[in-house]
Amino acid sequence: MPVPLPLLSLLADGRFHSGAALGDALGVTRSAVWKAVQVCTDHGIDIHSVRGKGYRLAQALDLLQQERIIDQLDANVRPLLRNLEIHNELDSTSKHLLRSAAGNALSGIACLAEVQTGGRGRRGRAWVSPFGANIYLSVLWRFAQGPAALSGLSLAIGVAVLEAVQALGVDGCGLKWPNDVVWNGRKLAGVLLDLSAEASGPSTVVVGIGLNVRMPDSAAATIDQPWVDLDSLLPAGSVHRNRIAAQLLGRVLVALSEFDSEGLAPFQARWARWDCLAGRSVTLQLPTQVIVGRAQGIDASGALLLETGGQVSAYAAGEVSVRALP
C-alpha cells in the first residue's frame, strides 16, 4: 500500500496527536488511523505510539519540495535542468527515468522520490530506501558519444557527489573505486549508471544516486555493510533534505555538462585527491577469479590500476568488486 500522506502531514511536526484527533482530521475511524500507522511502519517510518498520548513521528519529516530545491540552484545550473520531478513513491527513480527515456524524454530531467520500493545498488544489491529519510536522485542525460567515451562517467559523478557533501560541511570523505563515497570506510553514498547506446553513439545515461541523510533504525537493521549518514556527521539541526538535494543536483548537473564536453580529464586530479584505495592492498573480485594487489589510482579511462607481481594492469568497473585489505 502507498504511504498515507494525509496522516504524515498531520504528524510532520513531530508532536503527539491522539488517534481520535487524527481520525477527526482525516474523517476516518481510530481503527483506520491505526492501520495507516502500520502502513507507515511497513515503509520504514518510525512512529511512536504511547497510551494516553497518541502517535508521533520519531523525527519530524522534512519532505522534498520542488520549488525550494530549484530556488537553491545556482543561476548557472538552472539552464541545465529541463525538469525536476518529485514523487512520493516509485519502484526506483532510475527505472522511472529509463521508462521516460524510452518515451523520448529530453536530456536534463531529474527525478527524486520520498521512497523507493525497488531501489538498486551495484551487482544486484538492494538500496535501502525508507520514506522521507534519504536522497534518492536520478538524472537523465543524452550524450552524442558512444559508450566507449563514457567509461569514466561514474567516477566523475562520484567526484561531484563528494564535493556536494563537502559543501554541506562534511570533512573526511573519500572515493572508493568505482562509485562509492565513504567516510572512515563506511558507505555514505553510491552511484549507479544505466546506459543504452549505439556502438558509435548517441548514448542515453540515467545517473542514479543514493545518499544517506537520516537513516531510521528500522531500515538500518537491513543494511549488510558498514554505513554512515549525514545526520551523524553534521551538527544537530543542520540537516535539511531540500538543501541537500539542491546541492547534490547542482553538482551532478554541472559534472554531466563538463563530462559531456571534456570527458574524464577535468576530474582525474580531483579523484586522485580523494582516492581512498591508492597505495593500499586490495582484493579485486572478478567474475571468474580474485586478484590481490596494490591499488595505483586510475587511468585516463577511469579503469583501476592494480600492481601485482611488479606489473600494473588496468581493470574496468563492470561487475568488478574491490575491497581494501587491513
N, C-alpha and C positions, 0 to 999 in steps of 0.2 A: 504493500500500500504506500502511496506517496506521503511525504511528510505533511502533517496538518499545519499549514502555515498560519491560519487564523488563531490557533491555540498558541503557537510560538510567538506571534506578535503580541499577545497579551502577557506572555511570560518573559518577553525580551528584556524587561527592566531588571531581572534578577531578583525580584521580591516575591514573597509568598502570596499566593492567590488561592482562596478556598475553592473546592470543587463546585460548590453551589454558585459562587460568584462567576466562575469561569463558565458554568453551564448557562447561567442567565445571560452572560455577554454573548455567548455563541448560539443561544437558542436551542440547546440540547440538554439531555439529562446528565446527571453526575456520572452515571454508568458510561455514557458516551465519552465524557471527558476522560475517565479512567482508561478507556480503550485507546483514545487518541494519545494519551501519555505513553501507553505501551508501544504504540507505533513509533513514537519519537525515540524511545529507548532502543527499539529494534534497529533504528538508524544510527545508533551510537551517540544520541543526545542525552547527556546526563541531567536527569530531573530528580530532585529530591522531593520525597513525599513524607510529610510529618503530620501525624494525627493532631487535629486541633488547629493546624496552621494552613494546611493545604499543600500546594505544589509550588516549587520554584526551580529555575534553572541553576545548575551548579555554577555556571558563569553566565553573565549577561551576554546576549547574542550581538554580534557585530555583522549584520548582513550586508552583502555586497550591493552597491548602488551604482548604476551606470553613470549617472551624472557626476557623482562625486569622484569617480575614478577618472573620467575624461577631463574634468576640471583640473586635476592634479598633473596631467601630462604636460611636458614642456611644449612650447609653441612649435619647435622644430620636429616634434614627434607626431603631432596630430595629423599632418598630411599623410603619414604612413599608415594610419589606421582608417580602414574603409568602414568598418562597423564593429561595435562591441556588443556581443550578445551575453546576457546573464540569465541562466536557467536555474530554477530551484532544484531540479533533479534530471540527470542524464545517465545513460549507461556509461559513457565517458565523453569528455569534451573532445577528445581526438576522434573518436568514432563519429561523433556528430558532425565535425568539420569534414571528415572523409566523405560522409554522405553528401554534404553541401558541395564539396569539390566535384563529386560525380555529377552534380547538377549544374556544373559550370559556374559555381560561385567564384568571385574575383579575389585576387590577392589582397592581403591585408585585413582579413576578417579575423577577429579574436573572439574567443568563447570562454566564459567562466561558468562554473556550476557550484551550487552550495553543497551538493552531494553527488557522488558517482556510485552507481550500483555495480559497475564493471570496470573500475579503474585498472590500468595495466602498467606494469614495470617491464624491465628488460627480461628476456629469457622466460617469458610466460608467467612471471610473478604477478600477483595481485598488488595493486597500490591501495593501501587502506585509506578510505575517503569518507570519513564521517561528516555529518551535516554541519555546515557553518563553522568549521573548525580550522581548516587549512586553505591553501590556494590550489585550485585545480584549473590550470590555464592551458589553452591550446591556441595556436595561431596558424592560419593557412597562408602559405606564400608560394607564389609561382615563379620559377626560375627559367631563363632561356636556355641554360646549360643542361647537359645530360648528367646522369648520376655520378660519373667519374669525377666531375668537377665539384661535387658536393660532399666528398668523403670526409672533410674535416668540419662539417657544419655543426655536428653535435658538440664538438669541443668549443666552437665559437659561442654557441648558446650557453654552454657551461660557464664560460668566462662572463657572459652577460648576467647570468643568474648570480654568480658570486659577487660581481660588482654591485648588483642591486642590493644584496644582503649587506654588503659593506656600507652602502649609502644609508641603510637603515640603522647603522650603528653597531653591527656585529663584527668583532675582530677575531682573528684566529682561524678563519675558514681555509680550506684547501680544496683542490680539484683532484679527484680520483678518476683516472682514465677508465672508460672513455667519457662518462657522462654524469658523475655524481659530485655534488657539493657536500663536503663533510666538515665536521668540527670535532677535533680530537678523536678522529676515527669513527665518529657517529654520523650517520646519514641525515642531512638536513633537507636536501632537495635532489631530485633526479630529473633527467631529460630523456625523452623517448621520441624518435623521429619515425614517421610513416611516410615513405617515399613511393611515388609512382611516376614512371618516366619512360620515354623512348630512349634508345641507346645513345642517341646524339642530342636529345632534348626535344621539346622542353620538359621540365620536371615540375611536379607538384609535391610540396612537402607540407605535412602537418606536424608542427613542433608541439609536443606535449610536455608540460612541466608540472611537477607536484612539489609543493613547498610546505613543509610542516610549520604551522603557525602556533596552534594551541591544541595539541592532541589530547583528547579526553582519555581518562584512564581506561574506560571500557574498550576503546578502539586500540589503545596502545598494547593491550594484552595479546592481540593477534599478530603483532609485528615480529618477524623471526630474525631480525638483525639489529645491531646497535643503532639507535636513532636519537635525534635531539630536535627540539622545536624552538622557534623564535621566542616564545613566551618564557622559556627557561634561560635564554641568553640575553634578554633585554630587560631594562628596569621595569618594575611593575607599573602598569598603566600606560606604557608606551607602545603597546602592540595594537595597531589599528588596521584591520584587513583591507579596507579601501585604499589606504595609503600604501600598504604593501603591494597590493595588486597594481596600483598605478606605477610604482617604482619598477616592479618586475616587467610589466607590459611595455613600458617605455624603453627599458634597456634591451629587451628582446627585439622589439621592432627596429631599433637602431642597429642592432647586431645583424639582423636579417638584411637590412638595406646595405650595410657595409660589406657583408659577405657576398652579397649579390654583385657588387661592383669590384671588389678586390680579393675575394677568396679568403683563405685562412691566414694569409700573411700578416694582416694587422693584429691578429690575435695570438700569434705564436709566442712573442715575448711575454705577453700577459699570462698566457697559460703556464709558461715556464716559471714565472714568478710564484705561482700558487700550486705548482705540481707537487703533491704530497707523496708521490711514489718515487720521484727522481732520486737515484743513488741508493735505493732500498732494494733488498732482496724480495722477490715476489714469486708467486706461483701463477702461471698462466694456464687456465683451463680451456683447452681447445676441444672441438667436438670429438676428437679421437685420441687425444693424448694430453698429458700435463707436463708443462715445462717449468723449470725453476731457473731463475736468472736474476740479473740486476737491471732494474729499470734505468734507462738513459734518456728519458724525455720522449719527445715526439718528432716525427719528420715533417716535411712540408705538406704532406697529405693528411696529417693527423694520426698516422699509424704509431703504435707504441714501439719504441726502440728497446730491445732487450738483449743484454750481453750474456751469452752463455759460452763457456769454454774459450774465451778470448775473442769470440766473434759476435758482431752486433747484427741482429736481424730485425726486420720490421713486421709488425702484426696488425692487421686491420681489426676493427671492432667486431662487426657481425655478431656471431653467437659466442664471442670470447668473454670469459670472466677472469678477472685478475684480483689477487689478494696479496696484501703486504704480509711478509713474514715478520715475526717478532724480532 
